Amino acid sequence: MEYGEKYLTYKGKTVFSKLTKPYFKRYPKDYVENEACFVFVNEGEMAVRAPEVYFDLNKETAVLAKCMNYFFEAFHVQKPKGTGVEVIVVLLYPSFVEELFDFDLSLSAYNLPVDIKQVKVDRLLKNYKESINILLDNPELADENIIKAKLKEFVILLTKSQKFPSKLDFLAGLFSPANVSFKETINQNLYANLTLEELAHLCNMSLSTFKRKFKNVFNDSPKKYIVTKKLEKAATMLKSEGLRVSDVAYKVGFDSISTFNRNFVLKYGKTPSEYRLSYSEK
């Protein structure tokens, strides 16, 4: 697998791209402006971690997202050697779709039920993905008329396959503001192995703004609150589940067994193994 990126532009903006990457732990989807995004998987498997949802992504599924921050993650059991991921991305911009369909998006108040969702890739979408793949590999074929036609085709296919009321409603909903709850984002990702910077990214905040918001909402610092919650869940799992200590550490979001052991002893006065043994003897 050759790593790199190919892309096609329309009026100076990327609308189709093929990105091929080697194994990665976590890769952010950053937005440049108010673009919506659809991602097909060509090769490999991964997961999507968004503010309030987490789901798998493979050749049979895709992701449809409003303008928001999220991460692609490799699976924990995936072995780095010889693995990689290739995706095909479709990017839509409000000004482009209004031009292509002669729509005024402000005429619809429709909002999508979710800000980001997993989409099943049916035969029509598979054929569409392959047609974009061909154009990306042969960019000399992709003149402006072809690109406009493929963008319009995509909107029509998604409107039909996802049963949106109309093309106008689908597009208006896609470009309505993402509704991300700060508290729900923290609770959803509490046991993920995320840095504070990555949590701030999911909340679309700078680190300093994130820390102030966190203190206001949870009445504690992010680091102290998150470590405490992870340790409390670990203690419950050690009492009731037959998992290895290393598996418990991973499941509650510690990046190393030594960090987990050190924090556990500080809170409970015993190592995780000693803590488990003390309960098994009762």
C-alpha positions as CSV (number, residue, x, y, z in Angstrom):
1,M,0.0,0.0,0.0
2,E,1.5,3.3,-1.1
3,Y,0.9,6.1,1.5
4,G,-0.1,9.6,0.5
5,E,-3.1,11.7,-0.7
6,K,-4.8,12.4,-4.0
7,Y,-7.5,15.0,-4.3
8,L,-9.8,16.8,-6.8
9,T,-10.8,20.4,-6.4
10,Y,-13.8,22.5,-7.4
11,K,-13.3,26.3,-7.5
12,G,-10.1,26.0,-5.5
13,K,-11.5,23.8,-2.7
14,T,-11.0,20.0,-2.2
15,V,-14.2,18.1,-2.8
16,F,-12.9,14.5,-3.3
17,S,-9.8,13.0,-1.8
18,K,-8.2,9.6,-1.2
19,L,-6.0,9.4,1.9
20,T,-3.8,6.4,2.5
21,K,-2.1,6.2,5.9
22,P,0.1,3.6,7.7
23,Y,-1.1,2.3,11.1
24,F,-2.0,5.0,13.6
25,K,-3.4,5.2,17.1
26,R,-5.6,8.2,16.7
27,Y,-6.0,10.7,13.9
28,P,-8.0,13.9,14.1
29,K,-10.6,15.1,11.6
30,D,-10.1,18.8,11.6
31,Y,-12.3,21.2,9.8
32,V,-11.0,24.2,7.8
33,E,-14.4,25.9,7.3
34,N,-18.0,25.0,7.3
35,E,-17.7,21.8,5.3
36,A,-19.7,18.6,5.8
37,C,-17.9,15.3,5.3
38,F,-18.6,11.7,4.1
39,V,-15.9,9.1,4.5
40,F,-15.8,5.7,2.7
41,V,-13.2,3.0,3.7
42,N,-11.3,1.5,0.8
43,E,-8.9,-0.6,2.8
44,G,-8.5,-1.5,6.5
45,E,-10.8,-1.0,9.5
46,M,-10.9,1.6,12.2
47,A,-13.3,3.3,14.6
48,V,-14.8,6.8,14.9
49,R,-14.7,8.6,18.2
50,A,-17.0,11.7,18.2
51,P,-18.2,13.9,21.1
52,E,-21.2,11.7,21.9
53,V,-20.8,8.5,19.9
54,Y,-18.3,5.8,19.1
55,F,-18.7,3.3,16.2
56,D,-16.7,0.9,13.9
57,L,-15.9,1.8,10.3
58,N,-15.0,-0.7,7.5
59,K,-15.7,-1.3,3.8
60,E,-19.4,-1.9,4.5
61,T,-19.9,1.3,6.5
62,A,-19.2,5.0,6.1
63,V,-19.5,8.1,8.2
64,L,-21.6,11.2,7.5
65,A,-20.7,14.2,9.6
66,K,-21.6,17.8,10.0
67,C,-18.8,20.4,10.6
68,M,-17.4,19.1,13.9
69,N,-14.3,17.6,15.4
70,Y,-13.8,13.9,15.8
71,F,-11.1,11.2,15.7
72,F,-10.4,8.1,13.7
73,E,-8.9,5.4,15.8
74,A,-7.1,2.1,15.0
75,F,-8.4,-0.9,16.9
76,H,-6.5,-1.8,20.0
77,V,-5.8,-5.4,18.8
78,Q,-4.7,-4.2,15.3
79,K,-1.1,-5.0,14.8
80,P,1.0,-2.1,13.3
81,K,3.2,-4.2,11.1
82,G,2.0,-4.2,7.5
83,T,-1.3,-2.6,8.2
84,G,-2.8,0.6,6.8
85,V,-6.0,2.5,6.1
86,E,-7.3,4.0,2.9
87,V,-10.3,6.2,2.8
88,I,-12.2,8.2,0.1
89,V,-13.6,11.5,1.4
90,V,-16.4,13.6,-0.1
91,L,-16.5,17.2,1.1
92,L,-19.6,19.5,0.7
93,Y,-19.7,23.3,1.2
94,P,-22.8,25.4,1.7
95,S,-22.0,27.8,-1.1
96,F,-21.4,24.9,-3.6
97,V,-24.6,23.0,-2.9
98,E,-26.7,26.2,-3.1
99,E,-25.1,26.9,-6.5
100,L,-25.4,23.3,-7.8
101,F,-29.1,22.9,-6.9
102,D,-30.1,26.5,-7.0
103,F,-31.2,26.2,-3.3
104,D,-31.5,28.7,-0.5
105,L,-30.7,26.6,2.5
106,S,-32.3,29.1,4.8
107,L,-35.7,28.1,3.4
108,S,-35.6,24.8,5.3
109,A,-35.6,24.5,9.1
110,Y,-34.9,20.7,8.9
111,N,-32.2,19.4,11.3
112,L,-30.6,16.0,11.1
113,P,-31.5,13.7,14.0
114,V,-27.7,13.3,14.8
115,D,-24.6,15.3,14.0
116,I,-22.5,12.3,13.0
117,K,-23.7,8.9,12.0
118,Q,-22.6,5.5,10.6
119,V,-24.1,4.8,7.2
120,K,-24.4,1.4,5.6
121,V,-22.8,1.3,2.2
122,D,-25.3,-0.3,-0.2
123,R,-24.6,-1.2,-3.8
124,L,-25.4,2.2,-5.1
125,L,-22.9,3.9,-2.7
126,K,-20.3,1.2,-3.5
127,N,-20.6,2.0,-7.2
128,Y,-20.4,5.7,-6.4
129,K,-17.3,5.2,-4.3
130,E,-15.6,3.2,-7.1
131,S,-16.4,6.0,-9.7
132,I,-14.7,8.6,-7.4
133,N,-11.8,6.2,-6.9
134,I,-11.4,6.0,-10.7
135,L,-11.4,9.8,-11.0
136,L,-8.9,10.3,-8.2
137,D,-6.6,7.8,-9.9
138,N,-7.1,9.5,-13.3
139,P,-7.5,13.2,-12.6
140,E,-7.3,14.1,-16.3
141,L,-10.9,12.7,-16.6
142,A,-12.3,15.0,-13.9
143,D,-13.2,18.2,-15.6
144,E,-15.5,20.8,-13.9
145,N,-18.7,19.3,-15.4
146,I,-17.8,15.8,-14.2
147,I,-17.1,17.0,-10.7
148,K,-20.3,19.0,-10.5
149,A,-22.2,15.9,-11.8
150,K,-20.6,13.7,-9.1
151,L,-21.4,16.1,-6.3
152,K,-25.0,16.3,-7.4
153,E,-25.2,12.5,-7.7
154,F,-23.9,12.1,-4.2
155,V,-26.5,14.4,-2.7
156,I,-29.3,12.6,-4.6
157,L,-28.0,9.1,-3.5
158,L,-27.7,10.2,0.2
159,T,-31.2,11.8,0.2
160,K,-32.7,8.6,-1.2
161,S,-30.7,6.0,0.8
162,Q,-31.1,7.8,4.1
163,K,-34.8,8.7,3.4
164,F,-34.4,12.4,4.0
165,P,-37.6,14.4,3.2
166,S,-35.9,16.2,0.2
167,K,-32.5,17.3,-1.1
168,L,-33.1,20.8,0.3
169,D,-33.9,19.4,3.8
170,F,-30.9,17.0,3.8
171,L,-28.5,19.8,2.9
172,A,-30.0,22.4,5.2
173,G,-29.9,19.8,8.1
174,L,-26.3,18.9,7.2
175,F,-25.2,22.6,7.5
176,S,-27.2,23.4,10.6
177,P,-25.0,23.9,13.7
178,A,-23.8,20.7,15.5
179,N,-25.5,20.3,18.8
180,V,-22.7,19.0,21.1
181,S,-23.3,18.8,24.9
182,F,-20.2,19.4,26.9
183,K,-21.2,17.2,29.8
184,E,-22.3,14.4,27.5
185,T,-19.0,14.6,25.6
186,I,-17.0,14.1,28.8
187,N,-19.2,11.3,30.0
188,Q,-19.1,9.5,26.7
189,N,-15.3,9.6,26.5
190,L,-14.5,9.4,30.2
191,Y,-12.8,5.9,29.9
192,A,-11.1,6.5,26.6
193,N,-7.4,7.0,26.6
194,L,-7.6,10.6,25.6
195,T,-5.3,13.5,26.6
196,L,-6.8,16.7,27.9
197,E,-5.8,18.3,24.6
198,E,-7.8,15.6,22.7
199,L,-10.9,16.0,24.9
200,A,-10.7,19.8,24.3
201,H,-10.5,19.1,20.6
202,L,-13.7,17.0,20.7
203,C,-15.4,19.9,22.5
204,N,-14.1,22.3,19.9
205,M,-12.3,24.4,22.5
206,S,-8.8,25.6,23.3
207,L,-7.2,23.8,26.3
208,S,-7.5,26.8,28.5
209,T,-11.2,27.3,27.7
210,F,-11.8,23.6,28.2
211,K,-10.3,23.6,31.6
212,R,-12.4,26.6,32.7
213,K,-15.6,25.1,31.4
214,F,-14.8,21.7,33.0
215,K,-14.2,23.4,36.4
216,N,-17.6,25.2,36.1
217,V,-19.5,22.1,35.1
218,F,-17.9,19.4,37.4
219,N,-16.5,21.6,40.2
220,D,-13.1,19.9,39.9
221,S,-10.0,19.9,37.6
222,P,-10.2,17.7,34.5
223,K,-7.2,15.6,35.5
224,K,-8.3,14.9,39.1
225,Y,-12.0,14.2,38.1
226,I,-11.2,11.9,35.2
227,V,-8.5,9.9,37.1
228,T,-10.9,9.5,40.0
229,K,-13.7,8.2,37.8
230,K,-11.4,5.8,36.1
231,L,-10.1,4.4,39.3
232,E,-13.6,4.0,40.7
233,K,-14.7,2.0,37.7
234,A,-11.5,-0.1,37.9
235,A,-12.2,-0.9,41.5
236,T,-15.8,-2.1,40.6
237,M,-14.4,-4.2,37.8
238,L,-11.7,-5.8,40.0
239,K,-14.4,-6.8,42.5
240,S,-16.9,-8.3,40.0
241,E,-15.1,-9.3,36.8
242,G,-12.5,-11.9,36.0
243,L,-10.4,-9.7,33.8
244,R,-6.6,-9.5,34.1
245,V,-5.4,-6.3,35.9
246,S,-3.8,-5.2,32.6
247,D,-7.2,-5.6,30.8
248,V,-8.9,-3.6,33.5
249,A,-6.3,-0.8,33.1
250,Y,-6.9,-0.6,29.4
251,K,-10.7,-0.7,29.6
252,V,-10.8,2.3,32.0
253,G,-8.4,4.3,29.8
254,F,-4.9,4.1,31.3
255,D,-2.1,4.0,28.8
256,S,0.2,1.9,30.9
257,I,-0.1,-0.7,33.7
258,S,2.5,1.2,35.8
259,T,0.5,4.4,35.7
260,F,-2.6,2.5,36.6
261,N,-0.9,0.8,39.5
262,R,0.6,4.0,40.9
263,N,-2.6,5.9,40.8
264,F,-4.6,2.9,42.3
265,V,-2.2,2.6,45.2
266,L,-2.5,6.4,45.9
267,K,-6.3,6.2,46.1
268,Y,-6.9,2.8,47.7
269,G,-3.7,2.0,49.6
270,K,-3.3,-1.3,47.8
271,T,-2.2,-2.5,44.4
272,P,-5.0,-3.7,42.1
273,S,-4.1,-7.3,42.7
274,E,-4.1,-6.9,46.5
275,Y,-7.4,-5.0,46.2
276,R,-9.0,-7.9,44.2
277,L,-7.6,-10.5,46.6
278,S,-9.0,-8.6,49.7
279,Y,-12.5,-8.9,48.2
280,S,-12.2,-12.5,47.0
281,E,-11.3,-13.5,50.6
282,K,-14.5,-12.0,52.0
